[in-house]
């Protein structure tokens, strides 16, 4: 289990595979990935080919800008930290790239519902460490004609290390997320979406340890595509 790797003389950070959180270096926040906007627009354009019209059951409201099916792709930077619940509190943060994918349907000018996958990843010798959230989400727009929204969700969290030889180790737990963003219209169907999210993971322990928690704060920039208008 990942928690056992973390816990092995955790604050002393003894090495087991040089891939665990116990021995990795904590780096400062990185700059935005180059070409974020261009890559996101290309990704959204490819996806748009699969959306032809608003499916039955989804709302298309004439008075505002939200309608039909929607999907969004985002890149960002996430600051990860963990708490072994041993009284030492959260570790220092490690900031690495994040990727997010969201899709769902529009219930009205105040609500979008859907699912989201948010993945933070960190390269380690021989593999990749990742913290992944797979969530059901709701986005609430307080003002029907403004793109600002608040987001909440819950689902499954995965914390693991996957090695290039096909092997790996991971823990699976419960994840919750809260965030906010702003949809800035580019056209009737496309919008630029800066956002900030806080994801919290909870991993159970056993009779010998209390489990642990993971926390991720990410700032991202995405492109949203919607059908119906």
N, C-alpha and C positions, 0 to 999 in steps of 0.2 A: 504493500500500500504506500501511496505517496506520503501519507501522514507519518508512517514509520520512518521514512527517509528524513522527513522534516524534523521529527522528534529526536532522532539519534544525536544526543548532546546538542540540541537545537541552537542555543545561543553561542555555543562554541564553534558551530558550523563545520563539523568534521565532514570529510569527503567520503561519499559512498560510490557514486558513479560520475561525479563531477557534472551531473545533470540536474541535481536536486536544488531546491531553494536554499539549502544549508550552505552551499559553497559558491553560489553565483555572485558576481559582483553587481552592486547596485549602481546603475548609471544615471546621469541627469536626463531630463526630458530632451527628446530628440526633436529636430525641426520637422515641419510637415514634409510628407513625401512629395517628391517633385512630380509635377504633372498631374496632381490629384484631380483637378477639375476636368481635364481632357480625358483621363481614363474613365472617370465616372460617367461622363456624357456618352462615351462610346458604349459602355456597358448597358446603360439605360436604353440607348437606341437599338441595341441588339434585342433586348427584352421586348421592346415595344412592338416588334413584328408579330409577337404571339397574342397581342390583345386587339381584337377587332371591334368589339362593341360591348356595351354594358350588359352583363348577364342578368337574367330574370331574378328578381328578388333584391337587387341592389338599388339604392336610391340615387337619382340624378336630380339635383336641386338647381333650379335656374337662377336663384337669387345670389348664389355664391360661387366659389371656385372649386369646391370639393365634390367629386362624383365618381361612381363606378369602382372598378377594381383599381388597386394601386400597388406599386412595388417601388422599393428604394434600395439603393446600394450606397455604402459609405466606407470611407477610409479615415483613420484617425490615429491618435496616440493615446495609450492607456497607461495609467500609473497603478501597478498592482502591489498589494501588500497582503500579508497573512498574519493570523493570530493563532498561536498554538494553545491558547487558553491556559497558559501556565503561569499567569501573573505578570508576564513581561510586556503584554500589550502587542500592538501591531508592529511588524517589522518596518524598516525603511522601504521606500517605494522603488520599484523597478519599472521604468517607462519604456514601452516597446510599441510596435505598430498594432493596430486593430483593424478588423474587417467586419462589417455588418451587412446583413441582408434582411429586409422586411417585406412582407406582402400581406394583402388582406382586402377587405371591402369597406365601403363608405356607407354608414347608416344615416348620415345627415350632415348638415353643415357643422355640427358640434362634435361628431364622433367618427373615428376610424377604428376598426378592430382588425386584428391579424396576428401573425406570428413573426418572431424575430430570432435570428441566430447572430450572436455577437462573439467574436473570437479574438483573443489576445494571444500573441505568440512571441516566443523568445528562442533564438538559436542557441543550442548547447553542443558540445563536442559529440558528433555522431548522431544528432537527432534534433528534435524540436520540442520544447516545452510549451504547453498551451493551457489557457483557461477559457472555457467555452460556456456560453449561456444559450439555452434553447427554450424560448419563452412564448407564452400567449400574452399579447399586449393589447392595451387600449390607449388611444390618444384622444384627449379632450381638448377642444378648441373653445375657450371662453367667449370669443367674439367671432361671429359667423363670417365676417368679411376680412378678418386678419389671420395671418398664418401662424401666429404663436400657439403652441400646444404644450400640454403637460402629459407625460406618459407614465404608465405603470404596468408591471407585468410580473408573472411568476412562472416557474417551470423547473427544468433540470439543469444542474451545473455539472461540469466535468473538469477535473484538474488532473493533468497527466503529462507524461513524457513519452513521445513516440520516437523510436530509433530508426535509423535508415535501413537497418536489416530486417525491418518488418515487425520487430518486437516492441513492447512498450509496457508501461504501468500507468494506472489511472484510478482515481476515486470518483464516484458519482454521488452527488448530493442534491440538495434543494437550493434553488436560486430565486432571488427576487430582484427587481430592477425599478428604479425611478429616474425620471429625466425630464428634459424640456428641450424644445427646439423651435425653429422658425422656418416655415416654408415660404421662400421668396420666389414668386412666380417668374419664370423665364418665358413661357408660352402658356396656352391654356392647358397643356398636358404635362409640361415639365416644370419642375421647381428645384431650386438650389436650397439645401437644408443643412444649415449649421446646427449642431446639437451637442448637449452634454448629458452624460448618463452616469449613474452610480449603480453598480451591480454588486450584490452581496451573496456569497455562497456559504452554505452550512454543510459540513461533513461530519457524519456521526463517528464516534469512537467505539470503544469496547470497554470491557471491565478494567483494562490496564491504562487507558488514556481517555481523555474527555472529548476527543475529536478536535477539529480546528475550523477556522473560518478564513475565507478569502474575500478580498475587497478590490474592486476595480473602479477607478474614476477615469472616464475617457471623454475626450473632446474630439468631435469628428465633423467631417464635411461630406455631404452626400447629394445625390441627385434622385429626385422622385419623379416617377411617371404614373399617370392615371388615365383611365379610359373615360369615355362617356361624354366629352365635350368637344 
